[in-house]
Amino acid sequence: MIDDPAVRSVRVAVALCDRFAELLKGPTKVTARKQHGALIGVSGNESELSLRIGEAQKLYPEIWRHLDDARAAFAGRGIDTIGYDKLRSDEGNRLGAAVATRSQQHGFGQHAIIENTKDANFNATGLARARLACETLMKTTPHIDWAAIALAESNDPAAAAFNRSTKVKRYVSLALLLLVLASPFLYVMWSHHQERVKREQWREQHR
C-alpha cells in the first residue's frame, strides 16, 4: 500500500507539516542597530530567521501540492473528497510566511543610529488547515491502514537517514550564509593586518 502514489503524497505532506511546525519555533522578529557609517551593527539572529523564512516559503506550497495530488488520485477512484475540497477552497494561494521590514533613524549626523527590524508572521493557521486536510483525506480512505504505514516509516532506516540529511543541509546553509555575511568584515580585518605588516617593515628598513 505504501507504494501507492496517492498514499505517498499524503505521507509526504504529513512529513512537510512536521517540518513546517519546527520552523515556527524560535524568534519571529530581529532588530539590527548600527551607527551611521559603521560596518558592523548589533543584531539578533537575522541569518537564522532568514533561513527559516526561506524554507517556509518553499515548504508551504509543497504541502498543498502533495495533498492536491493525493486528492486527484483518490477522486479518480470514486472516493468522496468534498471535505478536503472545502478546506482547499478556504486555503487559496497563501504564503508560508509574511515578512515585513522597517528602518528607523535615531539621532542626527555621525552619531545617528540606524535601526532595521524584520518581522516574520509564519502561517500557523495554514499549517493547522493543512494538518486537518491530511486527516480528512485519511478519514475518507478507511480501507488504508495509515497507522501501520506511519509505524513502518518510523522504523525505516532510510527515513531516519533522510531526516538527518535534511538537518545537515540546513546547518550547512546557515554556515555558508554566515560566511557570506562575514566576508566584508574579514576583508577589512585582513586589510588592516596587511597595513600593520607594511608599517612594521617600513620601520625596520629605516632603523
C-alpha positions as a Markdown table, in Angstrom:
| # | Residue | x | y | z |
|---|---|---|---|---|
| 1 | Met | 0.0 | 0.0 | 0.0 |
| 2 | Ile | 2.9 | 2.4 | 0.7 |
| 3 | Asp | 3.8 | 2.1 | -3.0 |
| 4 | Asp | 0.6 | 3.8 | -3.9 |
| 5 | Pro | 1.5 | 7.3 | -5.2 |
| 6 | Ala | -1.6 | 8.8 | -3.5 |
| 7 | Val | -0.6 | 7.3 | -0.2 |
| 8 | Arg | 3.0 | 8.6 | -0.6 |
| 9 | Ser | 1.7 | 12.0 | -1.4 |
| 10 | Val | -0.3 | 12.2 | 1.9 |
| 11 | Arg | 2.6 | 10.9 | 3.9 |
| 12 | Val | 5.0 | 13.4 | 2.3 |
| 13 | Ala | 2.5 | 16.2 | 3.1 |
| 14 | Val | 2.4 | 15.0 | 6.8 |
| 15 | Ala | 6.2 | 15.0 | 6.9 |
| 16 | Leu | 6.3 | 18.5 | 5.5 |
| 17 | Cys | 3.8 | 19.7 | 8.0 |
| 18 | Asp | 6.0 | 18.3 | 10.8 |
| 19 | Arg | 9.0 | 20.2 | 9.3 |
| 20 | Phe | 7.0 | 23.4 | 8.9 |
| 21 | Ala | 6.0 | 23.1 | 12.6 |
| 22 | Glu | 9.7 | 23.1 | 13.5 |
| 23 | Leu | 10.1 | 26.4 | 11.6 |
| 24 | Leu | 7.5 | 28.0 | 13.8 |
| 25 | Lys | 9.8 | 27.6 | 16.8 |
| 26 | Gly | 12.2 | 30.5 | 17.5 |
| 27 | Pro | 12.1 | 34.2 | 17.3 |
| 28 | Thr | 9.9 | 35.9 | 14.7 |
| 29 | Lys | 11.5 | 39.3 | 15.0 |
| 30 | Val | 15.0 | 40.6 | 14.8 |
| 31 | Thr | 16.4 | 44.1 | 15.1 |
| 32 | Ala | 19.8 | 45.3 | 13.9 |
| 33 | Arg | 21.3 | 48.6 | 15.1 |
| 34 | Lys | 24.4 | 50.3 | 13.9 |
| 35 | Gln | 25.9 | 53.8 | 14.0 |
| 36 | His | 25.7 | 55.8 | 10.8 |
| 37 | Gly | 28.7 | 54.8 | 8.6 |
| 38 | Ala | 29.7 | 51.8 | 10.7 |
| 39 | Leu | 30.4 | 48.5 | 9.0 |
| 40 | Ile | 29.3 | 46.3 | 11.9 |
| 41 | Gly | 26.0 | 46.5 | 13.8 |
| 42 | Val | 24.5 | 44.7 | 16.8 |
| 43 | Ser | 21.6 | 42.4 | 15.8 |
| 44 | Gly | 19.5 | 39.5 | 16.6 |
| 45 | Asn | 20.0 | 36.2 | 14.8 |
| 46 | Glu | 18.9 | 37.7 | 11.4 |
| 47 | Ser | 20.6 | 35.0 | 9.3 |
| 48 | Glu | 18.8 | 32.2 | 11.1 |
| 49 | Leu | 15.4 | 33.9 | 10.7 |
| 50 | Ser | 16.1 | 34.5 | 7.0 |
| 51 | Leu | 16.8 | 30.8 | 6.6 |
| 52 | Arg | 13.6 | 29.8 | 8.3 |
| 53 | Ile | 11.6 | 32.2 | 6.2 |
| 54 | Gly | 13.1 | 30.9 | 3.0 |
| 55 | Glu | 12.5 | 27.3 | 4.0 |
| 56 | Ala | 8.9 | 28.1 | 5.0 |
| 57 | Gln | 8.2 | 29.8 | 1.6 |
| 58 | Lys | 9.4 | 26.7 | -0.2 |
| 59 | Leu | 7.7 | 24.1 | 2.1 |
| 60 | Tyr | 4.3 | 25.5 | 2.4 |
| 61 | Pro | 3.1 | 25.3 | -1.3 |
| 62 | Glu | 4.7 | 21.8 | -1.5 |
| 63 | Ile | 2.4 | 20.6 | 1.3 |
| 64 | Trp | -0.6 | 21.6 | -0.7 |
| 65 | Arg | 0.8 | 20.3 | -3.9 |
| 66 | His | 1.2 | 16.8 | -2.5 |
| 67 | Leu | -2.3 | 17.0 | -0.9 |
| 68 | Asp | -3.8 | 18.1 | -4.3 |
| 69 | Asp | -2.0 | 15.1 | -6.0 |
| 70 | Ala | -3.5 | 12.7 | -3.4 |
| 71 | Arg | -6.9 | 14.2 | -3.7 |
| 72 | Ala | -6.9 | 13.9 | -7.5 |
| 73 | Ala | -5.9 | 10.3 | -7.3 |
| 74 | Phe | -8.5 | 9.4 | -4.7 |
| 75 | Ala | -11.2 | 11.3 | -6.5 |
| 76 | Gly | -10.3 | 9.3 | -9.7 |
| 77 | Arg | -11.1 | 6.1 | -7.8 |
| 78 | Gly | -14.6 | 7.4 | -6.8 |
| 79 | Ile | -13.7 | 8.4 | -3.3 |
| 80 | Asp | -15.6 | 11.4 | -1.9 |
| 81 | Thr | -13.2 | 14.3 | -1.3 |
| 82 | Ile | -15.8 | 17.0 | -0.6 |
| 83 | Gly | -14.4 | 17.6 | 2.9 |
| 84 | Tyr | -10.9 | 18.2 | 1.5 |
| 85 | Asp | -12.3 | 20.4 | -1.3 |
| 86 | Lys | -13.9 | 22.7 | 1.3 |
| 87 | Leu | -10.7 | 23.1 | 3.2 |
| 88 | Arg | -8.8 | 23.7 | 0.0 |
| 89 | Ser | -11.2 | 26.4 | -1.1 |
| 90 | Asp | -10.7 | 28.2 | 2.2 |
| 91 | Glu | -6.9 | 28.0 | 1.7 |
| 92 | Gly | -6.5 | 29.6 | -1.7 |
| 93 | Asn | -2.9 | 30.5 | -2.5 |
| 94 | Arg | -1.1 | 31.7 | 0.6 |
| 95 | Leu | 2.4 | 32.2 | 1.7 |
| 96 | Gly | 4.4 | 30.2 | 4.3 |
| 97 | Ala | 5.4 | 33.5 | 6.0 |
| 98 | Ala | 4.5 | 37.1 | 5.6 |
| 99 | Val | 7.6 | 39.3 | 6.0 |
| 100 | Ala | 7.6 | 43.0 | 7.0 |
| 101 | Thr | 10.7 | 45.2 | 7.3 |
| 102 | Arg | 11.2 | 48.7 | 8.5 |
| 103 | Ser | 14.0 | 51.1 | 9.1 |
| 104 | Gln | 14.3 | 54.0 | 11.5 |
| 105 | Gln | 16.9 | 56.6 | 12.3 |
| 106 | His | 17.5 | 57.8 | 15.8 |
| 107 | Gly | 19.6 | 61.0 | 16.2 |
| 108 | Phe | 21.4 | 63.0 | 13.6 |
| 109 | Gly | 24.8 | 63.2 | 11.8 |
| 110 | Gln | 27.6 | 60.9 | 12.6 |
| 111 | His | 26.1 | 59.9 | 15.9 |
| 112 | Ala | 22.8 | 58.7 | 14.3 |
| 113 | Ile | 21.8 | 55.2 | 14.9 |
| 114 | Ile | 20.1 | 53.2 | 12.1 |
| 115 | Glu | 17.6 | 50.6 | 13.4 |
| 116 | Asn | 16.4 | 47.9 | 10.9 |
| 117 | Thr | 13.7 | 45.5 | 12.0 |
| 118 | Lys | 12.4 | 42.3 | 10.3 |
| 119 | Asp | 9.1 | 40.6 | 11.3 |
| 120 | Ala | 8.1 | 37.2 | 10.1 |
| 121 | Asn | 4.5 | 36.1 | 10.5 |
| 122 | Phe | 4.7 | 32.3 | 9.9 |
| 123 | Asn | 1.5 | 30.8 | 8.6 |
| 124 | Ala | 0.4 | 28.8 | 11.7 |
| 125 | Thr | -3.2 | 29.0 | 10.7 |
| 126 | Gly | -2.4 | 27.5 | 7.3 |
| 127 | Leu | -0.4 | 24.7 | 8.9 |
| 128 | Ala | -3.4 | 23.8 | 11.1 |
| 129 | Arg | -5.6 | 23.7 | 8.0 |
| 130 | Ala | -3.0 | 21.6 | 6.1 |
| 131 | Arg | -2.9 | 19.1 | 9.0 |
| 132 | Leu | -6.7 | 18.9 | 9.0 |
| 133 | Ala | -6.6 | 18.3 | 5.3 |
| 134 | Cys | -4.2 | 15.4 | 5.8 |
| 135 | Glu | -6.5 | 13.9 | 8.4 |
| 136 | Thr | -9.6 | 14.5 | 6.2 |
| 137 | Leu | -8.0 | 12.6 | 3.3 |
| 138 | Met | -7.0 | 9.7 | 5.6 |
| 139 | Lys | -10.5 | 9.5 | 7.1 |
| 140 | Thr | -12.1 | 9.3 | 3.6 |
| 141 | Thr | -9.9 | 6.2 | 3.0 |
| 142 | Pro | -10.6 | 3.9 | 5.9 |
| 143 | His | -9.5 | 0.9 | 3.8 |
| 144 | Ile | -5.9 | 2.2 | 4.1 |
| 145 | Asp | -4.1 | 1.3 | 7.3 |
| 146 | Trp | -2.5 | 4.7 | 7.8 |
| 147 | Ala | -1.3 | 3.8 | 11.4 |
| 148 | Ala | 0.6 | 0.8 | 10.1 |
| 149 | Ile | 2.2 | 2.9 | 7.3 |
| 150 | Ala | 3.3 | 5.6 | 9.8 |
| 151 | Leu | 4.8 | 2.9 | 12.0 |
| 152 | Ala | 6.6 | 1.3 | 9.1 |
| 153 | Glu | 8.1 | 4.7 | 8.2 |
| 154 | Ser | 9.3 | 5.3 | 11.8 |
| 155 | Asn | 11.2 | 2.0 | 11.7 |
| 156 | Asp | 12.6 | 2.7 | 8.3 |
| 157 | Pro | 16.4 | 3.5 | 8.4 |
| 158 | Ala | 16.1 | 5.3 | 5.1 |
| 159 | Ala | 13.6 | 7.7 | 6.5 |
| 160 | Ala | 15.8 | 8.4 | 9.5 |
| 161 | Ala | 18.8 | 9.0 | 7.3 |
| 162 | Phe | 16.7 | 11.4 | 5.2 |
| 163 | Asn | 15.8 | 13.4 | 8.3 |
| 164 | Arg | 19.4 | 13.6 | 9.4 |
| 165 | Ser | 20.4 | 14.7 | 5.9 |
| 166 | Thr | 17.8 | 17.5 | 5.9 |
| 167 | Lys | 19.2 | 18.8 | 9.2 |
| 168 | Val | 22.8 | 18.7 | 8.0 |
| 169 | Lys | 21.9 | 20.6 | 4.8 |
| 170 | Arg | 20.2 | 23.2 | 6.9 |
| 171 | Tyr | 23.2 | 23.7 | 9.1 |
| 172 | Val | 25.5 | 23.9 | 6.1 |
| 173 | Ser | 23.2 | 26.5 | 4.5 |
| 174 | Leu | 23.4 | 28.5 | 7.7 |
| 175 | Ala | 27.2 | 28.3 | 7.9 |
| 176 | Leu | 27.5 | 29.4 | 4.2 |
| 177 | Leu | 25.2 | 32.3 | 4.8 |
| 178 | Leu | 27.2 | 33.4 | 7.9 |
| 179 | Leu | 30.4 | 33.2 | 5.9 |
| 180 | Val | 29.0 | 35.4 | 3.1 |
| 181 | Leu | 27.8 | 37.9 | 5.7 |
| 182 | Ala | 31.1 | 37.9 | 7.4 |
| 183 | Ser | 33.2 | 38.2 | 4.2 |
| 184 | Pro | 33.3 | 42.1 | 4.1 |
| 185 | Phe | 34.4 | 42.2 | 7.8 |
| 186 | Leu | 37.0 | 39.6 | 7.3 |
| 187 | Tyr | 38.4 | 41.5 | 4.3 |
| 188 | Val | 38.6 | 44.7 | 6.4 |
| 189 | Met | 40.4 | 42.9 | 9.2 |
| 190 | Trp | 42.8 | 41.3 | 6.7 |
| 191 | Ser | 43.5 | 44.7 | 5.1 |
| 192 | His | 44.2 | 46.3 | 8.5 |
| 193 | His | 46.6 | 43.4 | 9.2 |
| 194 | Gln | 48.4 | 44.0 | 5.9 |
| 195 | Glu | 48.8 | 47.7 | 6.6 |
| 196 | Arg | 50.3 | 46.9 | 10.1 |
| 197 | Val | 52.7 | 44.5 | 8.5 |
| 198 | Lys | 53.8 | 47.1 | 5.9 |
| 199 | Arg | 54.3 | 49.8 | 8.6 |
| 200 | Glu | 56.4 | 47.4 | 10.6 |
| 201 | Gln | 58.5 | 46.6 | 7.5 |
| 202 | Trp | 59.0 | 50.3 | 6.8 |
| 203 | Arg | 60.1 | 50.9 | 10.4 |
| 204 | Glu | 62.6 | 48.1 | 10.2 |
| 205 | Gln | 64.1 | 49.5 | 6.9 |
| 206 | His | 64.6 | 52.9 | 8.4 |
| 207 | Arg | 66.1 | 51.9 | 11.7 |
